[in-house]
C-alpha cells in the first residue's frame, strides 16, 4: 500500500493554487454555475433534468451541491484538481465504475473520498494530508479565494509543531 504523505499533498496543492490563487469556487448560484450547469439547455429532458432546469443547475448540483469534477472529468474544486494532479482518477481507486465515477464521488466529503482510496485503492492517505485537504475544501466551500484557503490550511498544520511548517503563498491584491 502506498502512503500519500502530507509533504507531497502540500506540494501538489501549492502548484494548483499558485496557478489561479484568486479563484473563488462557485458556491452555486445563478451568477456562477458550473460548466455542466451552463450546458443544461443542450441536454435531453428527463424528470431529473426538468427538476434541475427549474433550479437552473445541473443534476449533480441539484442533488448534491459542490463538485469535484465536471462530467467531462475536469477538476472543479481544489480537491478535484488535487486528485487529477496526484494521478488519482481511476474509478476503481474509489470503488466506482467508469460509468458512474464522476457522479459517484460527488457529494461525498473529502474524508469519505480519502477513506475510499484506502478501502478500494492501493493508497493510504496520511491523516494530516486528509485534514489539510479537508481544511482547504471547507474554506473553499465558504466562498474564499483559493490562496486564502491554502494559507488557512497551512496555518492549521503549524499547530502540530515546527516540522509541519510550510511556506504560505503571498496573496496578490484582487
Z-matrix of the N, CA and C atoms (Angstrom, degrees):
N
C 1 1.459
C 2 1.532 1 108.46
N 3 1.307 2 116.11 1 130.87
C 4 1.455 3 122.03 2 179.70
C 5 1.531 4 109.35 3 -90.42
N 6 1.327 5 115.88 4 134.41
C 7 1.459 6 120.40 5 178.18
C 8 1.523 7 109.97 6 -95.61
N 9 1.313 8 115.59 7 131.21
C 10 1.461 9 121.25 8 173.68
C 11 1.520 10 106.05 9 -90.92
N 12 1.315 11 114.77 10 109.33
C 13 1.467 12 122.23 11 -174.19
C 14 1.529 13 112.08 12 -83.23
N 15 1.307 14 114.98 13 156.16
C 16 1.457 15 121.83 14 178.24
C 17 1.528 16 110.97 15 -58.08
N 18 1.320 17 117.63 16 -47.66
C 19 1.459 18 120.92 17 -176.21
C 20 1.531 19 111.54 18 -57.77
N 21 1.321 20 117.17 19 -44.15
C 22 1.464 21 120.73 20 178.37
C 23 1.527 22 111.45 21 -65.68
N 24 1.314 23 115.51 22 -38.98
C 25 1.469 24 120.80 23 179.15
C 26 1.522 25 110.19 24 -62.66
N 27 1.324 26 116.63 25 -45.14
C 28 1.464 27 121.23 26 179.64
C 29 1.529 28 110.65 27 -63.33
N 30 1.330 29 117.11 28 -43.83
C 31 1.467 30 120.36 29 -178.38
C 32 1.528 31 112.18 30 -62.36
N 33 1.332 32 117.00 31 -44.63
C 34 1.464 33 120.40 32 179.20
C 35 1.529 34 110.03 33 -65.50
N 36 1.323 35 116.65 34 -44.71
C 37 1.459 36 120.08 35 -178.74
C 38 1.527 37 111.10 36 -66.07
N 39 1.319 38 117.48 37 -37.62
C 40 1.469 39 120.77 38 179.46
C 41 1.532 40 110.04 39 -60.22
N 42 1.315 41 116.77 40 -44.00
C 43 1.460 42 120.76 41 178.88
C 44 1.530 43 111.33 42 -61.84
N 45 1.315 44 116.18 43 -40.55
C 46 1.471 45 121.15 44 178.99
C 47 1.526 46 110.23 45 -64.26
N 48 1.308 47 115.87 46 -47.57
C 49 1.462 48 120.88 47 -177.19
C 50 1.526 49 110.76 48 -65.66
N 51 1.334 50 116.91 49 -41.44
C 52 1.463 51 120.12 50 179.80
C 53 1.526 52 112.60 51 -64.22
N 54 1.333 53 117.00 52 -24.48
C 55 1.465 54 119.83 53 179.69
C 56 1.529 55 112.05 54 -73.01
N 57 1.329 56 117.64 55 -20.88
C 58 1.465 57 121.00 56 -178.65
C 59 1.525 58 109.28 57 -158.52
N 60 1.344 59 117.65 58 63.62
C 61 1.472 60 120.92 59 -169.46
C 62 1.526 61 115.74 60 -62.71
N 63 1.301 62 118.03 61 -31.35
C 64 1.465 63 119.87 62 -176.45
C 65 1.528 64 113.29 63 -93.91
N 66 1.340 65 115.67 64 7.64
C 67 1.454 66 119.51 65 178.74
C 68 1.523 67 109.72 66 -63.03
N 69 1.299 68 115.68 67 134.77
C 70 1.466 69 121.88 68 174.64
C 71 1.515 70 106.72 69 -115.11
N 72 1.322 71 115.33 70 117.17
C 73 1.461 72 119.97 71 -179.99
C 74 1.513 73 108.43 72 -60.63
N 75 1.320 74 116.75 73 133.62
C 76 1.460 75 117.93 74 -176.51
C 77 1.521 76 112.67 75 -71.95
N 78 1.331 77 114.66 76 96.02
C 79 1.444 78 119.20 77 168.24
C 80 1.520 79 101.54 78 -60.99
N 81 1.316 80 117.20 79 118.46
C 82 1.451 81 119.44 80 -163.43
C 83 1.518 82 113.47 81 -52.12
N 84 1.297 83 112.90 82 126.72
C 85 1.455 84 120.99 83 165.64
C 86 1.526 85 106.46 84 -153.21
N 87 1.296 86 116.79 85 171.22
C 88 1.460 87 119.74 86 -176.60
C 89 1.521 88 112.78 87 -67.94
N 90 1.330 89 117.25 88 -16.97
C 91 1.453 90 120.91 89 179.69
C 92 1.525 91 111.55 90 -79.75
N 93 1.339 92 117.55 91 -27.44
C 94 1.463 93 120.50 92 -174.49
C 95 1.519 94 111.60 93 -137.49
N 96 1.329 95 117.97 94 65.03
C 97 1.458 96 119.30 95 -179.88
C 98 1.526 97 111.44 96 -74.98
N 99 1.314 98 116.27 97 162.57
C 100 1.460 99 120.35 98 176.43
C 101 1.526 100 109.51 99 -76.03
N 102 1.323 101 116.40 100 170.97
C 103 1.462 102 122.00 101 -179.11
C 104 1.527 103 110.58 102 -55.77
N 105 1.333 104 117.07 103 -43.73
C 106 1.458 105 119.89 104 -178.66
C 107 1.519 106 111.87 105 -68.67
N 108 1.329 107 117.27 106 -32.00
C 109 1.461 108 119.64 107 177.39
C 110 1.524 109 110.29 108 -63.79
N 111 1.319 110 116.94 109 -35.41
C 112 1.459 111 121.13 110 -179.51
C 113 1.522 112 112.59 111 -69.73
N 114 1.343 113 117.15 112 -21.53
C 115 1.456 114 121.13 113 -176.46
C 116 1.527 115 113.34 114 -96.19
N 117 1.316 116 118.44 115 7.48
C 118 1.461 117 121.22 116 -174.97
C 119 1.528 118 112.00 117 -55.88
N 120 1.328 119 117.44 118 -43.68
C 121 1.460 120 119.58 119 -176.36
C 122 1.517 121 112.67 120 -61.33
N 123 1.345 122 117.03 121 -24.09
C 124 1.457 123 120.83 122 -175.89
C 125 1.529 124 112.72 123 -84.75
N 126 1.318 125 118.61 124 -6.28
C 127 1.457 126 121.52 125 -175.83
C 128 1.520 127 112.08 126 -95.30
N 129 1.330 128 114.79 127 162.15
C 130 1.459 129 119.65 128 174.77
C 131 1.521 130 109.40 129 -70.07
N 132 1.325 131 115.93 130 152.68
C 133 1.455 132 119.58 131 179.17
C 134 1.527 133 110.65 132 -85.58
N 135 1.322 134 114.67 133 131.41
C 136 1.461 135 122.60 134 171.13
C 137 1.516 136 105.96 135 -132.99
N 138 1.322 137 116.35 136 173.41
C 139 1.467 138 118.29 137 178.76
C 140 1.519 139 110.86 138 -58.59
N 141 1.367 140 116.72 139 -46.17
C 142 1.462 141 119.96 140 -179.73
C 143 1.522 142 111.39 141 -62.92
N 144 1.335 143 116.25 142 -41.52
C 145 1.457 144 119.17 143 -179.72
C 146 1.520 145 111.35 144 -67.91
N 147 1.333 146 116.79 145 -35.50
C 148 1.463 147 118.50 146 176.74
C 149 1.527 148 109.78 147 -62.13
N 150 1.329 149 115.44 148 -41.97
C 151 1.462 150 119.47 149 177.13
C 152 1.523 151 109.76 150 -61.45
N 153 1.345 152 116.80 151 -45.57
C 154 1.456 153 121.18 152 -179.63
C 155 1.527 154 110.84 153 -64.59
N 156 1.341 155 117.41 154 -41.46
C 157 1.454 156 119.93 155 -179.82
C 158 1.519 157 111.34 156 -62.73
N 159 1.328 158 116.40 157 -37.78
C 160 1.450 159 119.20 158 178.43
C 161 1.523 160 110.49 159 -61.69
N 162 1.335 161 115.80 160 -31.86
C 163 1.459 162 120.40 161 178.89
C 164 1.524 163 111.22 162 -91.90
N 165 1.340 164 117.13 163 -2.67
C 166 1.454 165 124.20 164 -178.69
C 167 1.523 166 112.42 165 57.97
N 168 1.329 167 116.39 166 41.69
C 169 1.453 168 120.89 167 176.89
C 170 1.516 169 109.43 168 -146.48
N 171 1.321 170 115.90 169 162.83
C 172 1.460 171 120.87 170 -178.93
C 173 1.530 172 110.43 171 -70.00
N 174 1.333 173 115.38 172 166.31
C 175 1.464 174 120.92 173 -178.61
C 176 1.532 175 112.40 174 -55.67
N 177 1.328 176 115.99 175 -43.38
C 178 1.461 177 119.39 176 -175.95
C 179 1.516 178 110.54 177 -67.44
N 180 1.338 179 117.78 178 -43.97
C 181 1.461 180 119.06 179 175.79
C 182 1.526 181 110.68 180 -62.16
N 183 1.314 182 116.45 181 -40.23
C 184 1.462 183 119.87 182 -178.83
C 185 1.525 184 110.98 183 -61.44
N 186 1.338 185 116.48 184 -38.11
C 187 1.458 186 120.41 185 -176.95
C 188 1.524 187 114.08 186 -90.03
N 189 1.336 188 117.72 187 -36.45
C 190 1.461 189 119.17 188 -166.29
C 191 1.513 190 116.40 189 -130.86
N 192 1.304 191 119.66 190 -7.07
C 193 1.458 192 119.80 191 179.33
C 194 1.518 193 113.53 192 87.51
N 195 1.313 194 117.43 193 -131.92
C 196 1.461 195 123.24 194 -172.41
C 197 1.525 196 112.80 195 -62.62
N 198 1.334 197 116.41 196 160.51
C 199 1.454 198 122.29 197 -170.67
C 200 1.522 199 112.41 198 -128.02
N 201 1.337 200 116.65 199 142.17
C 202 1.465 201 122.48 200 170.94
C 203 1.522 202 109.96 201 -83.72
N 204 1.331 203 116.62 202 -42.03
C 205 1.463 204 123.13 203 -176.25
C 206 1.520 205 109.43 204 -135.95
N 207 1.331 206 115.51 205 157.14
C 208 1.459 207 117.72 206 167.40
C 209 1.528 208 106.77 207 -87.03
N 210 1.307 209 117.65 208 179.04
C 211 1.462 210 119.59 209 -173.84
C 212 1.527 211 113.16 210 -74.48
N 213 1.315 212 117.19 211 -4.72
C 214 1.463 213 120.87 212 174.53
C 215 1.525 214 111.17 213 -97.57
N 216 1.340 215 116.78 214 -2.26
C 217 1.450 216 120.69 215 177.07
C 218 1.512 217 115.47 216 93.93
N 219 1.319 218 118.43 217 6.78
C 220 1.459 219 121.01 218 177.77
C 221 1.526 220 109.44 219 -83.13
N 222 1.331 221 116.11 220 142.56
C 223 1.454 222 120.35 221 179.12
C 224 1.513 223 111.74 222 -62.49
N 225 1.321 224 115.73 223 140.34
C 226 1.456 225 121.33 224 176.32
C 227 1.521 226 109.90 225 -110.41
N 228 1.319 227 116.86 226 -55.71
C 229 1.464 228 120.13 227 -179.15
C 230 1.531 229 109.03 228 -96.93
N 231 1.328 230 115.90 229 173.66
C 232 1.470 231 120.75 230 -178.54
C 233 1.528 232 111.79 231 -59.40
N 234 1.319 233 118.07 232 -41.91
C 235 1.465 234 120.42 233 -178.92
C 236 1.530 235 110.52 234 -69.92
N 237 1.319 236 118.14 235 -35.23
C 238 1.466 237 120.60 236 173.86
C 239 1.516 238 111.20 237 -60.07
N 240 1.327 239 116.02 238 -43.21
C 241 1.465 240 120.23 239 176.35
C 242 1.528 241 110.76 240 -64.65
N 243 1.332 242 116.96 241 -38.88
C 244 1.463 243 120.65 242 178.42
C 245 1.531 244 110.88 243 -63.72
N 246 1.320 245 117.43 244 -42.92
C 247 1.466 246 120.47 245 178.08
C 248 1.527 247 110.48 246 -58.14
N 249 1.328 248 116.58 247 -43.32
C 250 1.466 249 120.99 248 177.89
C 251 1.526 250 109.97 249 -65.48
N 252 1.331 251 117.06 250 -48.01
C 253 1.465 252 121.73 251 -179.30
C 254 1.514 253 113.58 252 -63.18
N 255 1.326 254 116.40 253 -23.27
C 256 1.466 255 121.68 254 179.48
C 257 1.528 256 111.78 255 -98.29
N 258 1.332 257 116.29 256 7.46
C 259 1.473 258 122.27 257 -178.98
C 260 1.524 259 112.65 258 56.79
N 261 1.313 260 115.26 259 42.64
C 262 1.470 261 121.49 260 179.96
C 263 1.526 262 109.25 261 -116.08
N 264 1.311 263 115.62 262 62.94
C 265 1.459 264 119.02 263 -178.07
C 266 1.523 265 113.18 264 -125.93
N 267 1.305 266 117.72 265 11.44
C 268 1.467 267 120.14 266 176.34
C 269 1.526 268 108.10 267 -76.70
N 270 1.316 269 118.75 268 123.82
C 271 1.469 270 121.46 269 -176.13
C 272 1.531 271 114.07 270 -53.71
N 273 1.329 272 116.84 271 -36.11
C 274 1.466 273 120.92 272 -177.45
C 275 1.523 274 111.92 273 -62.35
N 276 1.327 275 117.54 274 -26.69
C 277 1.467 276 121.33 275 179.27
C 278 1.528 277 112.03 276 -63.02
N 279 1.330 278 115.79 277 -21.49
C 280 1.464 279 121.43 278 -176.07
C 281 1.520 280 112.60 279 -114.77
N 282 1.333 281 116.86 280 7.78
C 283 1.449 282 120.49 281 -178.35
C 284 1.506 283 112.96 282 74.81
N 285 1.335 284 116.82 283 27.31
C 286 1.460 285 122.17 284 -177.97
C 287 1.526 286 109.87 285 -115.82
N 288 1.318 287 115.71 286 163.87
C 289 1.461 288 120.74 287 172.38
C 290 1.523 289 107.87 288 -99.36
N 291 1.311 290 116.64 289 163.56
C 292 1.462 291 120.82 290 179.67
C 293 1.525 292 111.23 291 -57.80
N 294 1.332 293 116.73 292 -38.56
C 295 1.462 294 121.11 293 -176.30
C 296 1.519 295 113.27 294 -64.45
N 297 1.328 296 116.86 295 -34.43
C 298 1.471 297 118.07 296 -175.49
C 299 1.520 298 114.26 297 -117.63
N 300 1.333 299 116.81 298 13.77
C 301 1.466 300 119.19 299 -176.00
C 302 1.518 301 112.72 300 -59.00
N 303 1.335 302 116.95 301 -52.95
C 304 1.458 303 118.96 302 -172.97
C 305 1.517 304 113.28 303 -69.70
N 306 1.325 305 117.57 304 -20.86
C 307 1.458 306 118.82 305 173.19
C 308 1.520 307 110.57 306 -96.03
N 309 1.329 308 117.28 307 -24.98
C 310 1.463 309 121.11 308 -176.06
C 311 1.510 310 115.30 309 -67.31
N 312 1.341 311 117.55 310 -36.83
C 313 1.459 312 117.74 311 -179.69
C 314 1.519 313 112.20 312 -90.08
N 315 1.330 314 116.80 313 -12.47
C 316 1.472 315 119.42 314 178.90
C 317 1.524 316 110.21 315 -63.66
N 318 1.298 317 114.83 316 140.70
C 319 1.452 318 119.88 317 179.52
C 320 1.523 319 113.51 318 85.75
N 321 1.333 320 116.80 319 -8.59
C 322 1.460 321 120.40 320 176.48
C 323 1.520 322 108.89 321 -88.72
N 324 1.305 323 116.58 322 142.60
C 325 1.456 324 120.32 323 -179.80
C 326 1.523 325 110.31 324 -68.58
N 327 1.324 326 116.11 325 162.21
C 328 1.467 327 121.14 326 175.56
C 329 1.526 328 109.29 327 -56.51
N 330 1.323 329 116.90 328 -41.39
C 331 1.466 330 120.60 329 -179.33
C 332 1.523 331 110.62 330 -60.97
N 333 1.327 332 117.35 331 -43.03
C 334 1.470 333 121.22 332 178.76
C 335 1.529 334 112.07 333 -66.38
N 336 1.329 335 116.20 334 -40.28
C 337 1.465 336 119.88 335 -179.94
C 338 1.527 337 110.08 336 -65.13
N 339 1.332 338 117.13 337 -41.49
C 340 1.468 339 120.26 338 178.87
C 341 1.537 340 111.32 339 -68.21
N 342 1.329 341 116.76 340 -36.72
C 343 1.479 342 119.95 341 175.57
C 344 1.521 343 110.60 342 -63.29
N 345 1.334 344 116.68 343 -39.77
C 346 1.461 345 120.37 344 179.38
C 347 1.528 346 110.86 345 -62.34
N 348 1.334 347 117.02 346 -36.97
C 349 1.473 348 120.27 347 176.52
C 350 1.525 349 110.70 348 -58.96
N 351 1.322 350 116.54 349 -38.28
C 352 1.461 351 120.53 350 178.95
C 353 1.513 352 113.17 351 -75.55
N 354 1.316 353 116.36 352 -35.19
C 355 1.461 354 120.74 353 -176.71
C 356 1.526 355 111.87 354 -75.86
N 357 1.341 356 116.80 355 -43.47
C 358 1.460 357 120.36 356 -173.79
C 359 1.529 358 113.04 357 -105.35
N 360 1.326 359 116.52 358 -29.15
C 361 1.457 360 120.53 359 -176.20
C 362 1.507 361 111.40 360 -92.94
N 363 1.289 362 114.77 361 -172.72
C 364 1.455 363 120.59 362 178.49
C 365 1.517 364 109.38 363 -102.31
N 366 1.323 365 116.27 364 28.41
C 367 1.457 366 120.84 365 -173.39
C 368 1.517 367 111.66 366 -122.95
N 369 1.300 368 112.94 367 146.41
C 370 1.459 369 120.73 368 169.75
C 371 1.520 370 105.00 369 -122.46
N 372 1.315 371 116.78 370 125.28
C 373 1.456 372 120.48 371 -178.84
C 374 1.526 373 107.99 372 -95.49
N 375 1.323 374 115.39 373 122.93
C 376 1.458 375 122.19 374 177.81
C 377 1.532 376 109.74 375 -50.68
N 378 1.315 377 116.67 376 140.32
C 379 1.469 378 121.90 377 -177.25
C 380 1.522 379 111.75 378 -56.81
N 381 1.333 380 116.82 379 -44.73
C 382 1.466 381 118.88 380 -179.58
C 383 1.529 382 111.89 381 -70.31
N 384 1.325 383 117.76 382 -30.89
C 385 1.467 384 120.54 383 175.19
C 386 1.530 385 109.19 384 -63.85
N 387 1.313 386 116.49 385 -42.56
C 388 1.471 387 120.80 386 177.83
C 389 1.520 388 110.47 387 -63.19
N 390 1.333 389 117.49 388 -44.08
C 391 1.467 390 120.43 389 178.72
C 392 1.525 391 111.25 390 -63.11
N 393 1.325 392 115.96 391 -40.68
C 394 1.466 393 121.35 392 178.22
C 395 1.533 394 110.10 393 -59.05
N 396 1.326 395 116.97 394 -50.02
C 397 1.469 396 120.96 395 179.10
C 398 1.524 397 111.47 396 -62.78
N 399 1.314 398 115.86 397 -41.16
C 400 1.465 399 120.24 398 179.78
C 401 1.527 400 110.60 399 -64.26
N 402 1.332 401 117.50 400 -39.97
C 403 1.468 402 120.90 401 178.02
C 404 1.524 403 111.28 402 -63.44
N 405 1.335 404 116.35 403 -41.83
C 406 1.466 405 119.28 404 177.59
C 407 1.528 406 109.77 405 -62.14
N 408 1.313 407 115.92 406 -46.60
C 409 1.469 408 120.63 407 -177.34
C 410 1.527 409 111.22 408 -62.46
N 411 1.310 410 116.59 409 -42.24
C 412 1.467 411 120.66 410 -179.44
C 413 1.521 412 110.71 411 -62.14
N 414 1.329 413 116.96 412 -45.89
C 415 1.464 414 120.48 413 178.91
C 416 1.527 415 110.85 414 -65.28
N 417 1.339 416 115.33 415 -42.66
C 418 1.462 417 120.25 416 -179.73
C 419 1.533 418 110.73 417 -60.30
N 420 1.321 419 116.44 418 -43.12
C 421 1.459 420 120.69 419 -177.56
C 422 1.522 421 112.94 420 -70.04
N 423 1.338 422 116.31 421 -9.86
C 424 1.463 423 119.03 422 175.18
C 425 1.526 424 111.15 423 -97.68
N 426 1.361 425 116.46 424 7.41
C 427 1.453 426 120.27 425 173.21
C 428 1.517 427 115.81 426 92.51
N 429 1.322 428 117.55 427 18.75
C 430 1.468 429 120.84 428 -179.95
C 431 1.522 430 111.36 429 -86.40
N 432 1.348 431 118.03 430 148.11
C 433 1.463 432 120.09 431 173.65
C 434 1.537 433 109.75 432 -62.04
N 435 1.333 434 115.29 433 149.05
C 436 1.463 435 119.54 434 -176.63
C 437 1.524 436 113.03 435 -54.40
N 438 1.323 437 118.12 436 -39.51
C 439 1.463 438 119.69 437 -178.54
C 440 1.531 439 110.38 438 -61.45
N 441 1.318 440 117.44 439 -39.41
C 442 1.469 441 120.56 440 179.03
C 443 1.526 442 111.03 441 -69.54
N 444 1.319 443 116.42 442 -36.45
C 445 1.475 444 120.52 443 176.92
C 446 1.520 445 110.39 444 -62.39
N 447 1.325 446 115.81 445 -47.36
C 448 1.463 447 121.92 446 179.91
C 449 1.529 448 110.44 447 -61.65
N 450 1.328 449 116.81 448 -50.30
C 451 1.465 450 120.27 449 -177.68
C 452 1.522 451 111.61 450 -62.80
N 453 1.308 452 117.45 451 -37.09
C 454 1.467 453 120.81 452 176.41
C 455 1.529 454 110.22 453 -62.60
N 456 1.337 455 115.97 454 -46.71
C 457 1.471 456 120.23 455 -179.45
C 458 1.527 457 111.32 456 -63.92
N 459 1.331 458 117.45 457 -37.50
C 460 1.470 459 121.27 458 176.26
C 461 1.530 460 109.30 459 -64.19
N 462 1.322 461 116.90 460 -42.34
C 463 1.467 462 121.13 461 177.66
C 464 1.520 463 112.05 462 -60.58
N 465 1.329 464 116.42 463 -38.95
C 466 1.469 465 120.51 464 177.82
C 467 1.531 466 110.73 465 -64.10
N 468 1.325 467 117.72 466 -37.59
C 469 1.465 468 121.06 467 179.50
C 470 1.517 469 111.66 468 -64.60
N 471 1.320 470 117.00 469 -35.98
C 472 1.466 471 120.30 470 -176.62
C 473 1.530 472 112.06 471 -63.28
N 474 1.312 473 117.41 472 -16.81
C 475 1.472 474 121.10 473 177.19
C 476 1.530 475 111.94 474 -67.22
N 477 1.349 476 116.34 475 -18.15
C 478 1.461 477 120.83 476 -178.73
C 479 1.523 478 112.85 477 -87.97
N 480 1.324 479 117.39 478 1.13
C 481 1.451 480 121.22 479 176.51
C 482 1.515 481 112.59 480 124.59
N 483 1.341 482 115.55 481 166.91
C 484 1.468 483 120.65 482 -174.65
C 485 1.531 484 114.22 483 -63.87
N 486 1.317 485 118.50 484 -25.16
C 487 1.462 486 119.34 485 179.63
C 488 1.532 487 111.92 486 -77.89
N 489 1.333 488 117.55 487 -0.36
C 490 1.461 489 121.87 488 174.78
C 491 1.527 490 110.76 489 -111.60
N 492 1.320 491 115.30 490 29.54
C 493 1.451 492 120.86 491 -179.96
C 494 1.525 493 109.20 492 -99.37
N 495 1.314 494 115.63 493 124.04
C 496 1.464 495 122.68 494 179.33
C 497 1.516 496 108.06 495 -124.31
N 498 1.335 497 117.26 496 151.76
C 499 1.469 498 119.01 497 179.84
C 500 1.529 499 111.89 498 -66.50
N 501 1.314 500 113.99 499 143.16
C 502 1.462 501 120.85 500 175.18
C 503 1.525 502 108.92 501 -79.19
N 504 1.302 503 115.74 502 163.30
C 505 1.462 504 121.28 503 173.22
C 506 1.522 505 106.51 504 -97.41
N 507 1.328 506 115.44 505 126.36
C 508 1.453 507 119.10 506 179.84
C 509 1.515 508 110.50 507 -64.97
N 510 1.302 509 115.03 508 132.15
C 511 1.477 510 120.29 509 -177.45
C 512 1.519 511 109.65 510 -90.03
N 513 1.331 512 115.46 511 122.51
C 514 1.446 513 120.74 512 174.48
C 515 1.516 514 108.90 513 -81.47
N 516 1.291 515 117.30 514 152.52
C 517 1.465 516 119.76 515 176.74
C 518 1.510 517 109.46 516 -68.60
N 519 1.298 518 115.15 517 139.80
C 520 1.464 519 118.59 518 179.58
C 521 1.479 520 112.03 519 177.59
